[in-house]
Amino acid sequence: MTLKQLSVASECAPFVKTGGLADVVGALGPVLATHGIESRVLLPLYRQIAHLAKGGRVILDAGSLFGGPVRVLSKRAGGIDLLLIDAPHLYDRPGQIYLNEGGVDWVDNHLRFGLLGWLGAEIARSGIAGWQPDVIHAHDWQAGLTPVYARQRGGAVPCVLTIHNIAFQGNFPATTMGALDLDPKGFTQDGYEYFGQIGFLKGGLMQADRITTVSPTYARELMTPEFGMGLEGVLAARKSDLTGILNGIDTKVWDPATDPALAQSYTSRTLAKKTVNKQAVLDRFGLGRDTRAPLFSVISRLSEQKGLDLALEALPAVLDKGARFVLLGSGAAELEHGFNELAARFPGLVGVEIGFDEDLAHLIQAGADATLVPSRFEPCGLTQLCAMRYGTLPIVSVTGGLADTVIDANEAALAAGCATGFQFAPTSAAKLGDALDRAMSLFADVKAWQKVQRNAMKHPVGWGRSAQRLADIYRDLAER
Ligand code: ADP
C-alpha cells in the first residue's frame, strides 16, 4: 500500500537552506519514494524562492489567516512535490528567512511559523485538493505547533516531530496566544506552555505521536541537562517515543565520480586524481603549489556550537609545521574576524572565504586532506559525511552524530583496517591539537593514509538504513 506523507518544514534544499535541516527535508521525498511512500513538502513561499510560484497551481484559497490572505500552491520542482504557502504579508520580504536586514529575528516569527503549523494541521484534517496524508512529519520548532493544532482540532492523522537542533526552540510571549489561534486550555505543563511562554518545540514534543532526532547519541544526550537545553525533562518523560535515526546525505549530489563542481573527478580507485582538486583549492586561495603539505579545512556556520574558537587556538601549531588551512563559512563576527586574523598572520598558508558557496564547498571537500568538526554539540552533522564520501578525513569531537559516524584511527582500528577519521574528547583546544598532530603523522605515511581514505569512502553515508527506519515508524503509526 502506498503511504502518503506530508513534511512540514521551514527549509528545503536545494530551494532554501540555512543548514542541515534543509538537506534532510529535500532528500526525504525521493528517498521515501523507494520505500513506497508518496511525500509532499509544505513550505513557506519566501521572497527568496518566489520564482517557484511560476507555473504553480493554486489548490487552496484559505481566505484571511494570521493577518492577511493565504493560498497554497502546488508545484513539482527538482523531483520534489511542494505545497507552497503564499502569504505575502508574512513571507514576501527582504532579509533572510528568519532574520531581518539588520540580522535580528523578524518580530512576527511566531505568526510566520505559526501559520506553517496551522496549515499542516489543516491539511492533515481536511486534505488538500483531494490528497490526504496518512502521516505528518514536522521538523524543528518552526513546525512544532503542527501536532498542537492537530490535537486542538481533533485530527486523527498521526504526527512525527524531528528535532534537528534543540538549541532553537521557538519561545514567544503568552500574549501571542490569541493571534496564534491557540486554545488557552492547552497552555499547561502538559501542553504548549513553557516557563510562562508559548513553546513551539515544547508543545510539539508533548503532542507528537513519535519524536525522532538525527542520531542515536544525540537522542541520549538530549535527556541530559548538558545537552537538553531545558527540555531534558520533557524528553526523558517521552523516552519510549524518542528514536535517534542518523541523517544521510544525497549520494548522487555528493559523488566525487560525477560532481560537476570539481576540477577533476575521482573514485577510491583513482585517489591520486584528488590532488588536482587540492591544487585547485590552493590556487583559489592563493596558497602556492605544494600539494605534499597537508591541507586542513572547515566548511561551517560560524557559531559557538561548532567549536571553531578551539580551531583558532589549535591551528597555529600545525601551521608552524607547514600545514595549510582553508575555511569557508559565515556567522559570528568575532569568529569571522578571528579567521581573517589567522590568514593575515599566516600568509600563503591560510585561506579564508566568508560566505555561503555550495560549489566551493564541494571543491574544498574534494581538495582538502582533512576537515575539522570540533563541535561542542552536533545533533548529526553532515559535513563529516560529505568529507568521508570524498576521501577527506574528518577530525571530530565525540558528540552526537559525530560519535556515531566516524571511526577513530586509533591503534586497534588501524590494525583492524576499519578507521575512517579522527576523534577527540573532551572538546578542548588541547585535545583537538593532539588529533591534528595524529593526523599529521598518519598523513606522512601515504599508504596508511590512503587506506583510511578508502575506508571512509566506503562507509555508508546515504539514506539506506535510515529511510527504512523512518518508513517503519510511519507505517507503524498509520496502522494503529
Ligand atoms: P548545521 O545544520 O548545524 O549548520 P550540518 O553539518 O548538519 O550543520 O549541515 C550543514 C551543511 O551546510 C553541510 O552540508 C555543510 O557543508 C554546509 N555548509 C555549511 N556552511 C557552508 C558554507 N559557508 N557554504 C557552503 N556550504 C556550507
Residues whose N, C-alpha, C, O or C-beta is under 5 A from the ligand:
A	BS01	ADP	T18 G19 G20 L21 I299 S300 R301 L328 G329 S330 G355 F356 D357 E358 A361 G381 L382 T383
